Amino acid sequence: MRDKLNKFISNTNGQFIEVSDKTNIYQCVDLAYLWIFCLDIPKATIQRLYAYEVYTKADTLTREYFEIVPNTPEGVPQSGDLVIWSNKLGVAGHIAIATGEG
């Protein structure tokens, strides 16, 4: 996973990524979509209206591909994990890819 993530970062670093909705371009979820495509995971697993809903509205399909881990001292994101912030950061929240270094 680490090698795949390093290659992904090297190929996308400094670029604007648009995958899904050209009416709302360059959103954090676009990078997450591109990452899961690289892992052969269907877009529907994380496709929600807002980024924070990937966590709060995780359905059966999401749970088939992802382990939903709450933010606790033991729930430390690993390299390649998707990390989701609540909508306290703004209406949509935020989604990012963990590098394993934070």
Order of alpha helices (4+ residues) and beta strands (2+ residues): alpha-alpha-alpha-alpha-beta-beta
